[in-house]
Amino acid sequence: MASHVGLEYKEFLTAYSRRIKGHRSLRERETEHGFDCVFLDRETEPGKAFCSIYEARPLQCRTWPI
């Protein structure tokens, strides 16, 4: 994911993740829909939601919904 957005690994962690109980999780932002992943794009096409890093998305996203 880091290389996909043009960052070094540590820069990516600082910019796009947070530590929760000893693990890393992608940051979220509060929207009218609840809390969205920072990579969820709801603005490009109103009424639709797209992953802006779809090709590099993590396993938790590839297997959603479980």
N, C-alpha and C positions, 0 to 999 in steps of 0.2 A: 504494500500500500504506500509506503514511504516513497519508493522510486516512482510510483504511478503519479503522485502529486508533486514530484520534483524536490523532495526533501531528503536529508540524511535521516537515518533511523531515529537518533536522539531528538532531532528537531521535530520529527513527526510525532513522537510520543508527547513532547511538550505541547505542541499545538493542537493535537487532535485526540488525546487520550487522557484518562484520569485513573488514579489508583483507587480500587475498591477492595477492601479486605485482602490486600496483598496481591491482587490481580489487576491487570489493565483492562479498561473498557473504553470504547469510543465515547467521546463527549456527546452530549445531547443539548438541544436548545429547545426552550419552551415556545410552542406555537399555538395557534388556535385549535390544533388537532391533538394537543398534548405535548409530550416530549419527543422530538424527532432527532434521529441521528444527524450529526453535523453534515453528513454527506447526502442526506435526502433532499432532493430538489423538488420543491412544489411550485416554483415560480416560473420555470421555463414554459410549461404548458399548464395553465390554470385548470384545476379539476383533476390533475394527474400527479403522480409522485414517481420520481425516478431516482435510482441510485447513481450519484455522479462518479462513483468509482466502481461501477458494476463489474468490469473486467478483473479488478483486483480485490473484490469484496472478501471479507473474512469468512471462515467456515460457518460461524453463527448465522451469517446472512445467507450463505449458500444453502443451508439446510432449513431455513425458516419457511413455513411454520413446521415445527417438529410434531 
